[in-house]
Each structure stands twice: as C-alpha cells, then as structure tokens.
C-alpha cells in the first residue's frame, strides 16, 4: 500500500529511458539484505562506476553489512539502517530520508530482490531515474521508473548486472569479483596464523559450518564437518581452521568437540576483512551456503560448497577449481527470492543426503595427488605478509567456468 501511494505521488508509472552518463552526478545503490549478495553485486556496481565515470556512488544497506562496503571499491558515502529490531529499522529509515533527499541523486539502483522497504526509500530520494526488480505478486515495481523483471534463471552476478544494463551501462560487464583488502586485513590474518602456529608450508583449509539465520537448515550437520575435518587432517596433514560469526561460536565448538584431530578456531577473532584475507591465504574454503562462499571466491580461493535449500545455479561459487555438492531433490530449492527467502521446510533431507565419503573423495581427487599431497597449483605462498592469490579477474562467466558438481 505504501509503495502504491508513493508511486502515485512520485509519478513512477511511466517508463523512462536510461539517463545519459554526462547527466548523472550522484548514484545511490541499495542492497539491504546479505553480505554475500553485496559481494555478488560488485560486478554490476563496477559497471555503473565505469559507465557513469563522473558520478559519485553512495551505498545504502543494513548496519550489519558495514564491514563489507570498504572491500567493494570507492564508495562516496555509506548510509545505514539499524535492523536490530523492526521498530529501529523503521525509525532509522525515516531519519535517513532527509539525508538521502539532500544528496540529490540522479539515479537509484535498488538491488533488493523482494523487500518493499528499499523500493519506498528509492522513491523517497526524489531521484528522477530509479531501477529495480519487478517481482510477481509484489507492488515494489511501482517505485521504479525502469522496473526489471526478476528471473531465477541466471547466477545472481548476472542477474544483478541486468539492473546496471537497464540503468544505461552499454559495455559488457566483467562478472569477476575482487574484494579490496587493505594492509590491516592482511596483518590480521598473518597475526592469527602466527598465534595459531600455522607455518608457511602448512596446507590450510578454512571450514565454515554456519549460515545466516533465516534458514539454519542450510547447515551441513556439525558431526559431518568434524568427520571430514578429521580425514583431511589425518590423511592429508591439513591444518583445519574453523570460522564463523560470534553468534556461531557454539556451533564451532560442537564441531571441535566432535573432532579427534587438532584444529584452530578463528570465530570472533577476525574482522570480515581479516577473515577474507585469511581465506585468501588458505588452500581452500569449505562452507555451507552462506556469504563466505562468495568472499572466498572474490579473493581467488577454491571453494567446496554444500547446497540444499538454496540452489548453486544462482548462488554457487564462481571459480575454476570449485566443488559444489547439491543433491537437487524434487523439493529443492525451497529458499527462493520470489518467495521472499522464506521456507517451511522442517527437515533438510537435501543436506542429510550429502555424505562425508563423497565430499572427502571429491576433495581428495581434485586438490591432492595420489600420495595425498596438495597439488602444486593449489599451494599458497604464505612466506610473507601478502598472500599469493590467483588472479580472480581471469574467470569467465559462470556458465563456462568448468565447475565440478559431483552431487548432480
């Protein structure tokens, strides 16, 4: 109702052409939900910055995503909504409107896939050109001068890039991701490694058993993470590093308690940038379907991704040497953007059917030789403060990346 009323007041019903590059001085990019989604929209954001080269780009997101923004590249101003409670979210959004209007944006690109709040805020900016997704059954498209039909047929990097194209970007968009880490992030990672007793010659796998809380059924069982970690440590000499948010400390402790081999935990000890740097210095990252998949991809580290309620076709890792395990049951995916990321599933059979044996076999076959040693192309140089990262810009669109998906 608010979206419809706002559309009438701002006359959003008329389709407008893309603005000319010379006529755009300020752009507002909006993405409220998800660190992983924000990492995935980086190619689209970069395309906007290159096309509208004279424009400043602001970013509006939830406060909980604050740490990812400096890693995206140049952002003129960041604007935050406190989403800790529904009341605070509404109040902080209302308080933000005068600031947004004062910025006099010429173009707003709303990368949200389903939330109406972002569409309302886009209208409230007073920007003449507003681009965002049109979702079946939702009125949010009324807030945009150029609505773009959302479709679950491409990886989200490509889907986000459709918004940039609708906004006027004419050059092909490079879909590679490359998070920008400053020296402090690398210092964090090196200090953690030193405290954990990780030597330059060690083979390091980061294991991330958690996921965002909107559907914890995306998590592979803790005991399976532990069993897999034991095999990697015992048979391949892997140094296992557990990662997670502070809220996931208990989950990491359960994995550690189930393990027979030694491991170290980085939970609560690193900033987001520090964790990204640690992933960039690791030989591989093994993760449930969550933001760390995309952070690891963006620093060029091979990813082993475990999927079930969500689909890797839209949210899978994007590197040349990634592994994805996905059983593709008839009920999967059930966690979809067109359903506002709400699932009624109570038991994740799709995750339970991913066995330790198949994941271990895939990892051993892909990253190690017949004697159990890490293949030279995957060994990282941790001799100094800077990680020897693979070039992340050399990965073509996902469809031709040569992913190996043993679960399909």
N, C-alpha and C positions, 0 to 999 in steps of 0.2 A: 504493500500500500504506500509506504514512504517512497519507494523507488518510482512508482507511477506518478505520485503527486509531484515529486521533484522533476520528473521528466516533462510534465506539463509546464512547470514554472521556468525550466531552462530550455524549453522547445527542443527536446532531444530527439524528436521523432523523425527529423529529416536527415537522410543520408548525406554526408558531406564528403568531398574529395580529400585526399591526403594533403596536408599542408606543405608548402614549398620549404626547402631547407633554409633559405635565407630569411623566412618569416618566423622562424621558431627560435626564441631566445632562451626559454626555460621549459624543461620537460619534467613531469612527475611520473616515476614508475612506482606502481603499487603491487606489493605481494605481502599479504598478512600472514598466511599460514606456511610454516615449514622451512627450516634451514636447507633441507635437501632440494626443495623446489626453487629456492632462491639461487642455489648453486647452478641448477639446471637452466635457469633463465639468463645466465651470464652471456651466452652467445647472442641472444636477442638484444640484451642491453648494450653489448658491444656494437652490434649492428646499428642501433639507434645513435650511439655516440659518434660513430664514424660518418653516418649519413647526415646527421644534424651537427656538423663539426663545430659550429659556433655556439651551440646551445649548452647551457648548464643542465645537468641532470640531477634531480633530487630523488630520494627514495623514501617511501612510506611503508612501514611494517610494524609488527608487534615488537614490543620491547625485548622479548626473549630471543629475538633474532639479531640483536645488536652486534654480536661479535663477528658475524659473517660479512657484514657490509664492507669493512675496510679491505677484505680479501677480494672483492669484486673488481676493484679498479677505482678510477676517480669518480667520487660522488660529491656534488657541491654541498648539499645539506641533507641530513637524515632526519626523519620525523617519525616519532614512535607513539604507539598506542599501548597503554598498560592493560594487558588482557588477563591479569591475575584473578579478577572477578568480573562478572558481567556488568556490574554497576560501574566499576572503574573503567572498563572498556568504553562504555557509553560516554561517561563524563570526560575521559581523556580525548575521545574522538571529537566531542563537541568543543572542547577547549582548543583543539587543534585547528578548527575550521578557519578562524580569523587569520592564523599564521599562513595557512595554505592559500587563502584568497590574496593575502598581501604579497605572496610570491609572484602573482600574475602569470601563471603557467599558460603557455600557448598550446601545449599538448599533454594529455594524460594517457598513459598506457597502463591499464589495470590487468595484471597477470593472474588475478584470482580466478579460480575455476568455478566456484559456486557461491561464495559469500556475497550477500547483498550489501553489507556494510561498505565494502570497497567501492561498489558502484555508486552508493549515496555520496561518499566522500569525493569521488571523481566529479560528480555533478556540483558539489558544493565549492569546488575550486574555482568555478566560473570559466574554466578553460573552454575555448571555442571548439577544439578538436579533442575528442575522447574516444579511445579504442578499448574494447574489452570483449570477453567471451559471451556468446549467447547460449544459454543452457535450456534444454527442453523443460517446460513447466515452471521456469523461473522468470520473474519480471525484470531481472537485473539488466537485460539488454537495453531497456528503455533509458538507462542512464548514459548510453553511449551514442555519439554521433556516427560511429562506424562500428557496429557490432559484428563480431566474427564468430561463425558457427563453431562451437566446440565439438571435436570428434575424437573418440578413443581409437584412433587408427594409426597413430604415429607415436614414436618416442616423445616424451614431453619436451625435450630440447627443440625438436622440430615444431611441435605444437605451439610452444611459446614464441618461436620465431615467426609464425604466421601473424601474430599480432604486430610485430615490427614491420613486416611487409605491408600489412594493412595501414600502418601509420605512415608509409611512404618509402621505406627502405627499398632500393632498387637493385643493389648488388647482391649476389648470392651470399648468404650468411654462413660464415665459418662456424660449424657446430662444435668445434673443440672447446674444452673448458680448461682454464688455467688460473687457479687461485693465486693471488699475490700475497706472499708471506714476507713479513719484514724480518730483519735480523734478530729481533727479540724472540720471535716464534722459534727460530732455529736454535737460539740459545736455550730456550725452554726444553726443547727436545733433547739436545745434547746433555744438558744437566740431568734430565730424567734418566737417560741411558747410563750416565756415569754413576748415578746413585743406585741404579738397578744392577750395576755390574755387567752391562752389555758391552762386549768388546767389538771392535770394527769387523772382526772376522766372523762374528756370530750371524746365524740366519734367524731373522726376526719375523714372526707373524703376529699381527695385531688381531685379536679376536674380540668381536663386539656382539655380545649376546642380547643386548637390549633393543628397543624400538620406541618410537613415540607412543604416548599413552592412549591415542584414540582407538587403537585395537592391539592389545598386547598379545593376541593370538598370532600375530606375525612372528613371534619369537620362537625359534627352534628350542626344544627343551634343554634346560641347563645341563642335565646329565649327559646329553649328547655332545654339547660343546666340550664338556670335560673329557669324555671318552676320546673325541677327536684330538683334543689338545694333547692328551697322553700319548696317542700314537705318533703325532708329529714330533713331540719332544723325544720320545723313547726310540723311535726308528729313524728319524732324520736329524736329531740333535737340534731341533728348532727351539729358540727362545720364545716362549709364549708371553705376550703382553695383553692383559685384559683391559678393555676400555669401556667407558660408559659415562653417563651423567652422574652428578652427585646423588640424584634420586634413584639411580640404578646400582648403588653401592651394594645393597643386599643381594641383588641378582649376581653381581660379580663374585661376591663372597660364596654364594651357593656353588657356582662353577668351580671356584678354587677349592672348596671343601670336598668336592667330588673327585678332584684330580689326585692321581698318585705321583705324578711328576711335579717338578717345581715350576712356578710361573710368577710373574710380577704383575701388579695392578697399577694402571695409570688413572683409575677412577677418581675424579675430584682433584687431581694433581696438575692438570694442564688446562690452559685456555683452549678455546676452539682452534685458534691459530697454532698453538703449540701441539695440539693433537694432530692437526693437518700436517705439520712439519714432521712429527713422529711417523705418521703414515707414509710420508714421502721418503723416509729413510728406511722403511721396512721393506722386506722382500715381497710381502703380500698382506692383504687385509681380508679377513673372513668375517662376514657380517650378516645379520638378519636384514630384512628390507627396511632400511632407515637412512637417515642423512649421511652417515659415514660412508656408505657405498659411493655417493656422488662426490664427497670430499676426497676420498681416496682416488677416484677416477680423475679428479681435477688436478691432482699432484702426480699423476702418471704411475700409480702403483697398481699392480694386478689385484683384482677383486674376486673373491669367491662369494657369491651372493646366494642367499637362501630365500626363496619366494613361495607364496601360497595364496593368502587372501588378496594380495596385490599382484599385478602382472609385471614381469620383467620386460614385456614388449613395450610398456610405457615407461617403466621406472627402473629398468635394469642398468648395470654398469656399462660403460661405453668404451672400454679399452680393447686392444687387440688380443690380449692374453688373459681375458677374464673367463671365469667359470660361473655358470648360473644353474642352480638346481631348482626345478619347477615341475611338479607332477601334472599340472594342468588338468585337475579333476573337473567333472562337469559343473560343480558348484563354484569353481574359481574362474575369474576373480569375483569376490563379493565386496571388496573395498574399492569403490569406484567414485570418481569425481562427479559423475552425473547423478550419483546417489548421495552427494554431499559427504562422502567419506564416512558413511555410517553403515555398519554391517550388523546383522542379527545373529551371526554365527556364534555358537557357544562351544564348539569343539573343532579345532583346526586339524582335521584329518589330512589336509593338504601338506601341513608341516610335519605331522607324525609319519607320513609315508616317505619322507626324506631320511634315508638311513645313514648311519655313520660309515658303514662299509663303502657305500657308493661315493660319498663325499671324499673320504680318505683316498679311495682308488683314483678318483678324478684329479685330486691334488698331486698325488704321487706321480701319476702318468704325465701330468702337464708341467710341473715345476722341478722335478727331480730326475736324475738319471737312474740307470738300473742298479747302481750301487748305493742309491739313497742320498746322493749328494745334490745340492742345489745346482741347477743348470747355470752356466756362467752368465747367460744373458739376463738372468734374474737377480744376480748378486749385486747388492748395493755397495757403493764405496762410502763407508762412514769414517774414513780416516781423518777428516777434518770437520769443521762446523757445517759445511754445506753438503747436502745430500746430492749424490749423483743421480738425478732424476732423468727418466726417459722424457723425450720431447712429447708433450701432450698435444701439441698442435698438429701432429702428423696423423692423427686418427681421423679417417673419413667418416661420413655419416654412418650411423649405427648399422644400417642395412648391409654395409659392406665391410664391417669391422672384423669379420671372421670369428665371432663369438662361438665358444663351445658350450652347449647347453645339454649336459648329459641327462637331465631329467625329462627331456622332450623326445 
